[in-house]
């Protein structure tokens, strides 16, 4: 997983309000950022994050890991 995706997940871990935003409106979460910090995601990473539908952060992370692992395998 990229550094920027790690930053996104870390923000969701430390902030309940950012976590809720990420789970319910990931596009806005990426746009707004966290604590005045922007996330510099690639277009592919943004698409992955926006495509995830999850109720809990743990579920979001599992789906994100699956997507990032399948993406890196297809590039080999």
Secondary structure, DSSP 8 states (H G I E B T S, - for coil): --HHHHHHHHHHHH-HHHHHHHHH-HHHHHHH-BTTB-----HHHHHHHHH---SSHHHHHHHHHHHHHHHHHHT-
